[in-house]
């Protein structure tokens, strides 16, 4: 037989490795239980466990009404039928958005009054009856206000004209 080790192992090291292997094998054998011994346990413990497992004892009595109120795990009765909901409210009528215009000034030419308006980056010069964009028409121009009609809904809105100083 050929030797795998070319160096000699000291006797102390060989004994230490052998003892360590024995301790590990004993420790692992202790952790394993014998399944036959566990099943064949007929001692007083097994008899007591079999006597205590009466299925009739496991049935739970129905809790009293006052106990249901305090027991969070008690069976809850079905909720009472709620009264029918009242008539659904009719949706309110649509309302025109706030006027998007800013008054810049006005001009009178040949008795015709035109107002200058700003809407975002767009500027308009509109006389009475003219349109400012696609959705507003100027209905009336006075010294104190400009009245518009929001065309999609036919609602009138008024823009106050600042007083001249």
Backbone as CSV, one residue per row, in Angstrom:
resi,resn,N_x,N_y,N_z,CA_x,CA_y,CA_z,C_x,C_y,C_z
1,UNK,0.832,-1.164,0.000,0.000,0.000,0.000,0.881,1.233,0.000
2,UNK,0.482,2.215,-0.797,1.318,3.399,-0.877,0.887,4.385,0.181
3,UNK,1.801,5.137,0.651,1.494,6.141,1.667,1.186,7.464,0.990
4,UNK,0.190,8.121,1.499,-0.218,9.404,0.938,0.568,10.558,1.528
5,UNK,0.991,10.368,2.729,1.710,11.438,3.396,3.205,11.169,3.316
6,UNK,3.887,12.197,2.977,5.339,12.020,2.892,6.006,12.450,4.180
7,UNK,5.274,13.208,4.989,5.855,13.637,6.263,5.304,12.774,7.383
8,UNK,6.052,12.655,8.409,5.611,11.898,9.569,4.752,12.799,10.435
9,UNK,3.616,12.262,10.899,2.725,13.018,11.782,3.133,12.721,13.210
10,UNK,3.271,13.760,14.006,3.620,13.498,15.416,2.504,12.714,16.108
11,UNK,2.866,11.941,17.055,1.913,11.078,17.754,0.860,11.900,18.485
12,UNK,1.233,13.016,19.045,0.272,13.870,19.768,-0.809,14.392,18.833
13,UNK,-0.454,14.789,17.636,-1.416,15.326,16.676,-2.379,14.225,16.225
14,UNK,-1.861,13.027,16.015,-2.705,11.911,15.597,-3.721,11.572,16.673
15,UNK,-3.289,11.585,17.932,-4.203,11.302,19.043,-5.262,12.386,19.133
16,UNK,-4.901,13.636,18.958,-5.843,14.763,19.057,-6.904,14.667,17.959
17,UNK,-6.502,14.327,16.741,-7.442,14.207,15.625,-8.393,13.045,15.873
18,UNK,-7.910,11.950,16.389,-8.744,10.788,16.671,-9.770,11.098,17.755
19,UNK,-9.352,11.761,18.815,-10.264,12.117,19.908,-11.331,13.086,19.393
20,UNK,-10.942,14.023,18.598,-11.886,14.997,18.045,-12.924,14.298,17.163
21,UNK,-12.511,13.352,16.358,-13.437,12.609,15.499,-14.415,11.799,16.339
22,UNK,-13.940,11.211,17.451,-14.805,10.449,18.340,-15.847,11.346,19.007
23,UNK,-15.447,12.516,19.455,-16.369,13.447,20.124,-17.453,13.909,19.147
24,UNK,-17.086,14.186,17.922,-18.055,14.636,16.917,-19.052,13.528,16.602
25,UNK,-18.578,12.293,16.479,-19.493,11.194,16.155,-20.447,10.919,17.313
26,UNK,-19.986,11.043,18.555,-20.863,10.842,19.712,-21.901,11.960,19.814
27,UNK,-21.487,13.167,19.544,-22.412,14.302,19.638,-23.496,14.205,18.571
28,UNK,-23.140,13.769,17.387,-24.144,13.652,16.333,-25.071,12.475,16.599
29,UNK,-24.610,11.446,17.238,-25.447,10.294,17.558,-26.450,10.655,18.642
30,UNK,-26.117,11.551,19.557,-27.023,11.961,20.619,-28.195,12.761,20.058
31,UNK,-27.970,13.539,19.023,-29.017,14.381,18.439,-30.078,13.575,17.725
32,UNK,-29.737,12.391,17.246,-30.687,11.548,16.526,-31.505,10.771,17.530
33,UNK,-32.844,10.738,17.288,-33.685,9.948,18.184,-34.060,8.659,17.478
34,UNK,-34.330,7.701,18.233,-34.703,6.405,17.692,-36.203,6.422,17.427
35,UNK,-36.655,6.354,16.159,-38.079,6.445,15.873,-38.871,5.286,16.444
36,UNK,-38.282,4.147,16.574,-38.990,2.989,17.120,-39.264,3.205,18.600
37,UNK,-38.301,3.771,19.295,-38.473,4.006,20.725,-39.535,5.057,20.977
38,UNK,-39.628,6.045,20.137,-40.607,7.111,20.339,-42.016,6.603,20.120
39,UNK,-42.242,5.706,19.166,-43.571,5.190,18.870,-43.998,4.189,19.931
40,UNK,-43.081,3.432,20.404,-43.427,2.374,21.346,-43.457,2.863,22.776
41,UNK,-43.529,4.164,22.979,-43.574,4.710,24.337,-44.931,4.378,24.939
42,UNK,-44.933,3.501,25.909,-46.184,3.088,26.546,-46.196,3.457,28.008
43,UNK,-45.404,4.426,28.338,-45.324,4.842,29.732,-46.581,5.600,30.162
44,UNK,-46.592,6.130,31.382,-47.760,6.828,31.911,-48.081,8.100,31.132
45,UNK,-47.082,8.684,30.521,-47.311,9.903,29.734,-48.182,9.626,28.526
46,UNK,-47.921,8.541,27.819,-48.682,8.193,26.637,-50.125,7.875,27.002
47,UNK,-50.345,7.197,28.101,-51.709,6.877,28.529,-52.461,8.146,28.895
48,UNK,-51.804,9.078,29.558,-52.429,10.347,29.947,-52.786,11.164,28.715
49,UNK,-51.916,11.193,27.717,-52.174,11.960,26.500,-53.351,11.387,25.746
50,UNK,-53.478,10.055,25.681,-54.597,9.438,24.977,-55.900,9.671,25.718
51,UNK,-55.878,9.704,27.027,-57.092,9.906,27.818,-57.577,11.351,27.694
52,UNK,-56.682,12.298,27.541,-57.062,13.714,27.471,-57.617,14.102,26.111
53,UNK,-57.434,13.313,25.083,-57.874,13.682,23.747,-59.284,13.176,23.464
54,UNK,-60.223,13.656,24.216,-61.623,13.312,23.986,-62.207,14.365,23.057
55,UNK,-62.648,14.001,21.845,-63.174,14.992,20.898,-64.357,15.776,21.443
56,UNK,-65.127,15.200,22.330,-66.275,15.920,22.890,-65.806,17.104,23.735
57,UNK,-64.654,16.949,24.361,-64.123,18.038,25.182,-63.614,19.200,24.325
58,UNK,-63.313,18.930,23.058,-62.789,19.974,22.189,-63.888,20.863,21.614
59,UNK,-65.149,20.460,21.715,-66.253,21.270,21.203,-66.414,22.507,22.068
60,UNK,-66.712,23.623,21.409,-66.843,24.899,22.117,-68.317,25.248,22.235
61,UNK,-68.718,25.638,23.429,-70.103,26.026,23.657,-70.351,27.393,23.034
62,UNK,-71.577,27.625,22.583,-71.926,28.913,21.978,-71.869,29.990,23.053
63,UNK,-71.225,31.127,22.765,-71.115,32.175,23.780,-72.453,32.879,23.976
64,UNK,-72.642,33.358,25.179,-73.855,34.120,25.496,-73.782,35.483,24.821
65,UNK,-74.924,36.141,24.712,-74.982,37.448,24.014,-74.093,38.476,24.680
66,UNK,-74.076,38.487,26.020,-73.237,39.488,26.694,-71.756,39.172,26.542
67,UNK,-71.421,37.888,26.386,-70.032,37.520,26.186,-69.571,37.913,24.785
68,UNK,-70.481,37.888,23.795,-70.123,38.278,22.431,-69.667,39.720,22.375
69,UNK,-70.242,40.541,23.221,-69.882,41.960,23.208,-68.457,42.173,23.661
70,UNK,-67.933,41.311,24.536,-66.585,41.500,25.048,-65.559,40.596,24.389
71,UNK,-66.011,39.530,23.741,-65.092,38.574,23.126,-64.823,38.989,21.680
72,UNK,-63.610,39.445,21.373,-63.343,39.890,20.004,-63.314,38.746,19.002
73,UNK,-63.203,37.496,19.475,-63.126,36.369,18.565,-64.452,35.609,18.458
74,UNK,-65.468,36.108,19.124,-66.770,35.450,19.059,-67.357,35.631,17.674
75,UNK,-68.201,34.685,17.283,-68.845,34.793,15.973,-69.752,36.013,15.977
76,UNK,-69.644,36.802,14.945,-70.451,38.019,14.876,-71.714,37.749,14.085
77,UNK,-72.827,38.292,14.554,-74.064,38.103,13.793,-74.010,38.923,12.515
78,UNK,-74.836,38.538,11.577,-74.879,39.260,10.296,-75.350,40.691,10.550
79,UNK,-74.771,41.664,9.863,-75.180,43.044,10.085,-76.628,43.252,9.638
80,UNK,-77.309,44.120,10.368,-78.698,44.420,10.031,-78.732,45.153,8.694
81,UNK,-79.787,44.924,7.976,-79.919,45.570,6.669,-79.992,47.079,6.866
82,UNK,-79.168,47.793,6.141,-79.159,49.247,6.273,-80.338,49.822,5.504
83,UNK,-80.829,50.971,5.964,-81.953,51.579,5.254,-81.510,51.985,3.855
84,UNK,-82.426,51.977,2.917,-82.031,52.337,1.556,-81.496,53.763,1.505
85,UNK,-80.503,53.946,0.678,-79.881,55.264,0.550,-80.896,56.251,-0.021
86,UNK,-80.763,57.490,0.397,-81.672,58.511,-0.103,-81.432,58.721,-1.595
87,UNK,-82.319,59.416,-2.202,-82.209,59.673,-3.637,-80.852,60.285,-3.939
88,UNK,-80.167,59.794,-4.973,-78.874,60.400,-5.314,-79.090,61.844,-5.742
89,UNK,-78.161,62.681,-5.304,-78.269,64.097,-5.633,-78.034,64.298,-7.121
90,UNK,-78.809,65.196,-7.666,-78.633,65.541,-9.069,-77.320,66.308,-9.203
91,UNK,-76.555,66.017,-10.221,-75.311,66.765,-10.394,-75.646,68.229,-10.654
92,UNK,-74.815,69.083,-10.076,-75.055,70.509,-10.251,-74.799,70.897,-11.712
93,UNK,-75.459,71.957,-12.113,-75.316,72.424,-13.493,-73.888,72.886,-13.720
94,UNK,-73.352,72.673,-14.908,-71.989,73.115,-15.180,-71.895,74.631,-15.092
95,UNK,-70.736,75.081,-14.685,-70.496,76.505,-14.509,-69.321,76.910,-15.397
96,UNK,-69.434,78.086,-15.956,-68.354,78.602,-16.809,-67.100,78.832,-15.970
97,UNK,-65.936,78.620,-16.546,-64.699,78.873,-15.795,-64.524,80.366,-15.557
98,UNK,-63.636,80.712,-14.657,-63.357,82.123,-14.381,-62.850,82.786,-15.664
99,UNK,-63.163,84.050,-15.803,-62.739,84.774,-17.015,-61.222,84.764,-17.135
100,UNK,-60.709,84.364,-18.285,-59.255,84.285,-18.454,-58.644,85.597,-18.959
101,UNK,-59.444,86.652,-19.078,-58.970,87.883,-19.701,-58.477,88.887,-18.676
102,UNK,-57.534,89.707,-19.141,-57.060,90.850,-18.374,-57.317,92.083,-19.234
103,UNK,-57.940,93.086,-18.634,-58.279,94.320,-19.354,-57.010,95.154,-19.521
104,UNK,-56.731,95.555,-20.772,-55.543,96.372,-21.054,-55.914,97.818,-21.362
105,UNK,-57.075,98.045,-21.948,-57.487,99.409,-22.289,-58.616,99.366,-23.297
106,UNK,-59.020,100.575,-23.765,-60.071,100.641,-24.774,-59.775,101.779,-25.725
107,UNK,-60.428,101.716,-26.870,-60.264,102.757,-27.895,-61.642,103.039,-28.483
108,UNK,-61.871,104.315,-28.800,-63.125,104.717,-29.436,-62.760,105.264,-30.800
109,UNK,-63.330,104.667,-31.860,-63.055,105.108,-33.223,-64.379,105.186,-33.973
110,UNK,-64.723,106.349,-34.432,-65.977,106.593,-35.143,-67.186,106.145,-34.326
111,UNK,-67.168,106.391,-33.033,-68.271,106.041,-32.152,-68.299,104.569,-31.763
112,UNK,-67.435,103.781,-32.324,-67.355,102.341,-32.024,-66.299,102.136,-30.932
113,UNK,-66.690,101.477,-29.814,-65.779,101.227,-28.694,-65.211,99.816,-28.839
114,UNK,-63.907,99.708,-28.719,-63.220,98.401,-28.732,-62.383,98.284,-27.471
115,UNK,-62.318,97.090,-26.918,-61.490,96.858,-25.733,-60.284,96.023,-26.119
116,UNK,-59.199,96.259,-25.414,-57.973,95.481,-25.613,-57.858,94.508,-24.436
117,UNK,-57.773,93.252,-24.768,-57.744,92.194,-23.758,-56.515,91.316,-23.940
118,UNK,-56.097,90.717,-22.836,-54.971,89.785,-22.880,-55.430,88.458,-22.269
119,UNK,-55.093,87.369,-22.951,-55.397,86.016,-22.466,-54.141,85.180,-22.649
120,UNK,-53.379,85.035,-21.592,-52.104,84.313,-21.682,-51.155,85.077,-22.588
121,UNK,-50.733,84.467,-23.701,-49.831,85.115,-24.658,-50.586,85.745,-25.821
122,UNK,-51.916,85.695,-25.804,-52.703,86.223,-26.910,-53.316,87.569,-26.525
123,UNK,-53.376,88.466,-27.487,-53.998,89.778,-27.298,-55.162,89.908,-28.267
124,UNK,-56.239,90.549,-27.779,-57.437,90.724,-28.592,-57.852,92.195,-28.567
125,UNK,-58.371,92.648,-29.684,-59.044,93.939,-29.805,-60.458,93.613,-30.264
126,UNK,-61.434,93.779,-29.353,-62.776,93.280,-29.610,-63.798,94.393,-29.403
127,UNK,-64.705,94.530,-30.367,-65.824,95.469,-30.243,-67.036,94.694,-29.746
128,UNK,-68.093,95.408,-29.384,-69.318,94.778,-28.911,-69.863,93.860,-30.007
129,UNK,-70.203,92.608,-29.640,-70.686,91.615,-30.588,-69.576,90.757,-31.178
130,UNK,-68.311,91.127,-30.978,-67.185,90.353,-31.506,-66.785,89.220,-30.563
131,UNK,-65.968,88.322,-31.093,-65.520,87.186,-30.300,-64.072,87.352,-29.870
132,UNK,-63.804,86.919,-28.648,-62.446,86.875,-28.111,-62.096,85.398,-27.975
133,UNK,-61.400,84.882,-28.936,-61.122,83.450,-28.968,-62.337,82.716,-29.504
134,UNK,-62.349,81.396,-29.347,-63.467,80.604,-29.853,-64.608,80.470,-28.860
135,UNK,-64.352,80.780,-27.585,-65.345,80.467,-26.576,-65.974,81.659,-25.854
136,UNK,-65.597,82.889,-26.184,-66.185,84.070,-25.531,-66.640,85.085,-26.579
137,UNK,-67.799,85.706,-26.312,-68.298,86.795,-27.153,-68.525,87.997,-26.242
138,UNK,-68.148,89.193,-26.726,-68.348,90.416,-25.962,-69.773,90.891,-26.221
139,UNK,-70.580,90.991,-25.160,-71.975,91.392,-25.278,-72.154,92.895,-25.074
140,UNK,-71.423,93.457,-24.110,-71.627,94.870,-23.785,-70.334,95.449,-23.237
141,UNK,-70.068,96.699,-23.624,-68.896,97.413,-23.114,-69.395,98.705,-22.494
142,UNK,-69.080,98.918,-21.218,-69.410,100.174,-20.533,-68.126,100.737,-19.941
143,UNK,-68.247,101.909,-19.325,-67.065,102.514,-18.689,-66.604,101.706,-17.483
144,UNK,-67.512,100.936,-16.851,-67.163,100.219,-15.624,-66.922,98.725,-15.844
145,UNK,-67.415,98.144,-16.961,-67.292,96.700,-17.116,-67.401,96.272,-18.577
146,UNK,-67.000,95.028,-18.809,-67.162,94.372,-20.107,-67.908,93.076,-19.808
147,UNK,-69.037,92.858,-20.507,-69.846,91.663,-20.289,-69.574,90.669,-21.410
148,UNK,-69.279,89.437,-21.019,-68.970,88.353,-21.953,-70.053,87.279,-21.860
149,UNK,-70.182,86.485,-22.907,-70.980,85.263,-22.878,-70.036,84.105,-23.156
150,UNK,-70.046,83.139,-22.223,-69.252,81.921,-22.412,-70.069,81.037,-23.338
151,UNK,-69.654,80.899,-24.578,-70.447,80.269,-25.628,-70.792,78.798,-25.390
152,UNK,-69.901,77.946,-24.872,-70.279,76.539,-24.688,-71.477,76.350,-23.757
153,UNK,-71.647,77.242,-22.759,-72.749,77.083,-21.814,-73.785,78.200,-21.919
154,UNK,-73.478,79.232,-22.663,-74.411,80.354,-22.786,-74.516,81.180,-21.516
155,UNK,-73.501,81.171,-20.680,-73.531,81.908,-19.418,-72.822,83.239,-19.566
156,UNK,-73.391,84.244,-18.903,-72.804,85.598,-18.950,-71.874,85.806,-17.765
157,UNK,-70.785,86.543,-18.063,-69.801,86.889,-17.035,-69.372,88.329,-17.255
158,UNK,-68.975,88.983,-16.169,-68.605,90.390,-16.255,-67.175,90.587,-15.767
159,UNK,-66.427,91.391,-16.535,-65.066,91.756,-16.171,-65.076,93.224,-15.780
160,UNK,-64.654,93.519,-14.574,-64.619,94.915,-14.112,-63.494,95.651,-14.793
161,UNK,-63.784,96.900,-15.202,-62.787,97.761,-15.838,-62.228,98.659,-14.751
162,UNK,-60.907,98.742,-14.622,-60.334,99.602,-13.581,-60.687,101.072,-13.866
163,UNK,-60.922,101.820,-12.776,-61.258,103.236,-12.906,-60.042,104.011,-13.366
164,UNK,-60.293,105.049,-14.209,-59.179,105.864,-14.686,-58.826,106.902,-13.624
165,UNK,-57.570,107.166,-13.470,-57.102,108.162,-12.489,-56.791,109.447,-13.190
